[in-house]
Amino acid sequence: MILEYFGRLLLIMPLIGGLAWGSLWLWKKLQIGLPLQSQSARAVRVVDSVSLGGNGRLLVVEFGKDTLLLGASRAGITMLAATDQDTPHA
């Protein structure tokens, strides 16, 4: 009786682990908010992001020919600086 229990356990545990891994993989691939089209076809692209503690972030965003430095927090989003692609970066 105990051998039958361990036999079933050895068969069921890899099956449950595989289902859990597969569902997490599928959730990651189909997660809402991820772009389904390529990055080059999008009008806005986040180039870099730096966390400033728990509430704030600095974002470098490309929009058309402009590169924007944005500050994002719970209070809102503020544009800190902007440059054109035509101007050389220092």
Beta strands, then each sheet from edge to edge (+ up, - down):
strand 1: 44-52
strand 2: 56-63
strand 3: 66-73
strand 4: 76-84
sheet 1: 1+ 2- 3+ 4-
end
